[in-house]
Amino acid sequence: MRLGLLLTALAAGLAPPVSQEEETFELAPRKVEWATMARDHFDLDWRLPSRRTDGGADLERDLRGLLAAELQLRPKAPVDAAPLTSFAALAQHLGTLPTAERVAALDDLLETDPATAERYGGYLRQLLLDGTLFGDDWDPEDDADDDGLLRGTGWELPKTKAPWTGVGVDAVAEQGAVFVRADLFSFKEAENDYSVYDQDVAADYESIGPVRGSLVVGDDPAGRPFASYRVQFECDLPFPFGGYDCDLRVLNRMTRSGELVAHIYSESEDFHWIAGRDRFLSVRSAPDAAPLGYLVVRVYGFDLAGVPDGRDHRRTALRSSLGNLKRKAEARFAETGPRDVPGELPVPPLRGRL
């Protein structure tokens, strides 16, 4: 088994193969106070920095700029067609075209707006061209230009305070993003259902599942909702490295601006460190319009103790997780339609197998 694929679960809680005949269980949430959650369930000091301060490229900042940018992309037909002036308009337009036509259509549009092509052309191609991702031959280890997965640059995390001062090794996280044409509920429903990950590309684990009794919910001091839980992993590694265990802690919450943000970390002894964050940026054609989908922007990394893992393994893990989640979330959304309630934190059933 390739090391990169064995590590893909850690990007966002992937699950192992499971027979469809096996029984599953759901975790019942318990309501707790914010202080209890922060003391007993999720150490807030493990959250990654909200902004990059070392002068390198910050993918979240760039994508917020893209969402706010005024574009001037002009379709070839019909001749009098109005220009596409936003990322949302472009995404909506390309979404109406057959997958095979989107590459040429996007190239033609970018030719009509050189400024946008120069500043955002690479981002637009990687986010909106996803034909390979939905094909039968998609491999998370291959960094394809049309897999819908945007590559960011490495980010050396500052180790200026505990617990990061005790990591003992360089902590370099990867950045990536994906455009998911689904609502938040569908995305989290796909992420939370550990009983069906046997259908995921490259999923192969000894055991994984949510820890019984670990799901807690409540409101923070400002009245914003949160949900936290734990997931345990057990994986083999190629000879001569044995395997590893991981007890991953997860925190989902709504921010002051009404965005969903998710954090993960673990203090398992098999890791020098592992942590990550997802931010969900809504893609709307107008401020009061329903979202067309979400840009999921991820900062994520790990370093296994005693194992020569590196940047390629972190990148593969990130691509595998985001790619599988996009595939599943969009399929669920196509079946159910929108289920989000504005301002509410989506907490779909958290499922495991007996």
N, C-alpha and C positions, 0 to 999 in steps of 0.2 A: 504494500500500500504506500502511495506517495505521501511524503510528509505534509505537503501543502494541503492535500485533500483531507488528511486526518485532522487538520487544525481548523477546517472551515466552520465547524460548529460554534467555535468560540466567538465568531463575529457577531452573532445575534441569537444564539441558542438553537442550533439545528439539532434534529433528532435522528435516532438510528432507524434502521429497517425494522418494521414491525408488521407482523401478520395481520391482515384485515380481520381474521377470526378472533384475535385476542381482544379481551375486554379492556375498556378504557375507564378512566376516572376523571372527575373534574374537581378542582380545588374550590372550596367555598371561601369567599373573602371574609376577613375579620376587620372590623373598624377599629382603628387605633389613632391616638393623638400623634401629631407631627413629631413631637419630642421623643415619643416612644419609637416611632419608625426610625428616626435618625440615630437613636442609641442602640437599638437591638437588631435592626434589619438592614440598614444601608448607611454606611459611613460617608457623610457628605464630603469629607475631605478628599475622597478618591475621585470626585468629579473632575473631568479634564478642564483645562482653562477655557473660558468662554470665547476668548479671542487669541489669535496668534500675535505675539509681540516681538518676535525675533527678526522681523523684516521679510520673512518668506511669504509665499503666496497663501492666502487664506481662502479656501474654496467656498466656505459659507458666505464670506463677504463678497466674493466675486459673483456668486449666483444671486445674491440679493440685488446686486447691481444689475445683473441681466434681467431680472424680473421687473425692475423699475425703469429699464432703458426704453427709449422710444425708437423703434426700428422703422425702416422704410423699405420693406421687402415687397416687390411688386410681382404678382403672378403674371405669367405670359398670357394666360387665357382665363376668362375672356379679356379682351383688350382693355375694356373699361373697368376691370376689377379694382376694387379699392386696395391700397397697400396694407400689408400686415404690419401692424405697428407695435406688437408686443410679443413676448415669448408665448403667452397664452394663445394669441391669435395664430401664431405659426404652428404651435403644437396641435391646435384644433384643425387647422388646414391640412397638415400632413397626415393627421389621423383619419381623414376621409379618403386617403389614397391607398391603393394596394401597396403592400410592403415593397414589392419589386420596383415601384415607381418613385419611392421616396428619396433615394439617393440623388437621382437626376433632378427631381423637383427642388430639393434643397440647394443643390449646386446652382441651378438657374436663379433661384431667389437671392442667394448670396451675391451673385454677380450684379444685381441691381442695387445693392447697398454695400459698397466697398468698406465703409467705416465699420459696419456691423460685422462684415466678413473678417476684417482684420482683428477686431477686438474679441469677438465671441464665436467666430466660425468654428473653431475646434470644439468648444463646449457644445454648440448646437448639434454638430455632427455626432458627437459621442452620446448625447442625451436622447436625441430624437430618432436615431437610426438603430433599430434593435432587431433586425431580421435574424442575425445569427443567434441571439439569445433564445428566440422561439423556435429555432430549428432543432432537428433531431441530433445534430452533431455538436451542440454547444458544449465546450469544455472550459470550466472555470480557470484552468491553468493557462489557457490561451487568451492573450489580451487583444481581442479583435476590435477593429475600429467601428464595427456596426453591431456591437453586443449591448448597446444601450447603457453601458457602464462608464461613467466619467472618471478618469484617473486624475488624482491630485498629486501634490508633491509631499515628500516626507516632512514630518514636523517633529523636531527634537523638543520634547516636553521639558519645561523647566522643573528642576528639582530643588526648589528653594524653601520648601516647608514639608513637614510630615504629612502623609506617609511617604511622599516621593523621595525624601532625603534618605530613606532606608532601602531604596530599591537596589542600590549597589552596582547597577549597570546602566549604560546609556538607554534612555527610553525614547525610541523613535516610533511615532505613530504614522499611519498612512491616512490619506484623505481620499474620499471617493463620493460619488453621488449617482443617483438614479432617478429618472422621472417615472412615477407610477401613476397610471391612469386608473385610479381607484380612490375610495374614501379611506379615512383613517381606520374605521372599524374593520374594513376588509383586510387592510395591511396587518393590523394587530391580531385579527382572527387567524390569519395564515401563520403569523409568527408564534401564536400561543398554542396551536394545535400540534403537539408533539407526537400524536398518535399516527400521523399520516406522512411522516418525513421519509418513509421508505421509498416514496416516489420522487424524491429530490435527486437532482443530478449530483453525483459524487458523495452521497451520504453513506457512511459505513462506520458505525461506532459500536462498541461493546454494550454500552448502556447510557441512557440519558433520560431525564425527566424532571418535572417540577417537584420540589420537596413538599411533601404533604404538610399542611398547616402553615405554609410560609406566605400565603397570599394575604396581604394587609392593604387596606384602603383607608382614605380619610381626606382631610383638607389641611393645607399648610396654614401658617398664621394669617395669611392674607385671604384665606377662603378659597384657594385654588386647589383642585382635586389632585390626588396622587394615588398610585398603586405600586406596591413593591412585592417581590417574590424571589425565590431562589431556584436555581436549576443545577442539578448535579450531573457531571459527565464522567465517563470512564472510557479511555481510548487506548488502543495499542499503537505502538510506534514501530517502524522498521528496525530489524536487528542492526546494531546491538543496543538500542536505546530503551527497550522495555515498553513502558506505557506511562500514562499520567492520569491523575484525577483532578477534577476541578469542581469547586462549589461556587457557582457564579451568582452574583447578586444583581438584581435588576430593579431600576426605579423609573417609572413613567410618571410624568406630571405635566400639567398645563402651566405655561409661563404667563407673566403679566400681560403680554400682548396677545394671549389666546392661542399660542402655538404649542404643539406637542413636542416634548423633548424627552429622550430616553437615555439613561446612563447604565453602564455595566462596570463591574470590577470583580476581582477575586483575590483573596489572600492565600489561596491554596499553595502549599509548600512546593509543589512541582513547577511553580512559575516564579521567576524573578518579579514579574508584574504582568497584569493584563487589565485593560480598561478600554472603554469606548463611549462614544456619544452619538446619538442620532438627533438631528433637528429636521422637522417636517415643515417645509415652506409651501404654502398654498399657492397654486397656479390658478388665477382667476382672470376672466376677460374683463371684469369690472369689479370695483371694491365690494359691491353688494351682490355680486353674482355667485352662484354655487361653484365650488372649485371644480376645475377640469381634472385635477389630480394634485399630486404633491411631488416636490423635489425633496428627496430624502438625502440629507448631507451627513456623511459619516466621518468621524475621526476615530481611529481604532488601532490598537497594537497589542503586542504581547512579546514575552521572551521566556521560553521554556528553560528551566534549569537543567544544565547538563546536556542540552540538545543544540546542534548547530543550525538553529532556525535563523532566518534572515528576512530581508525585505521582500523577496519574492514570495515567501510563505505567507507573510502578512497580506500582501496584495491578493494572492490567490484566495485566502480566507475571506477577504472583503468582497471580492467579485462573486464568489460562490454564494455567500449569504444574501447579498443584495439582489443578485440575479434570480436566485430561487424564490425569494420573497416577492419580487416583481411578477414573476410568472404566476405564482399562486394567488397573489392579491388581485391581480387583474382578472383572473379566471373567476374568482369568487364574486368580484364586483359585477362582472358580466351576468352572473346568475341572479344576484340579489338586488342590484341597484343601490342607491345611496341609503345609508342607515345612520350617518352621523347626526348627533344632536348638537347644535351650536353651543360652544362653551363647555360641553361635557367631555370628560376623559373617557375614551372608549376602553372598556374592560371586557373584552369577549371572553368566553370560557377558556380557562387554562387547563388543557387536557394532557394526561399522561396515560401510560398503559400499566396494567396491573402486573 
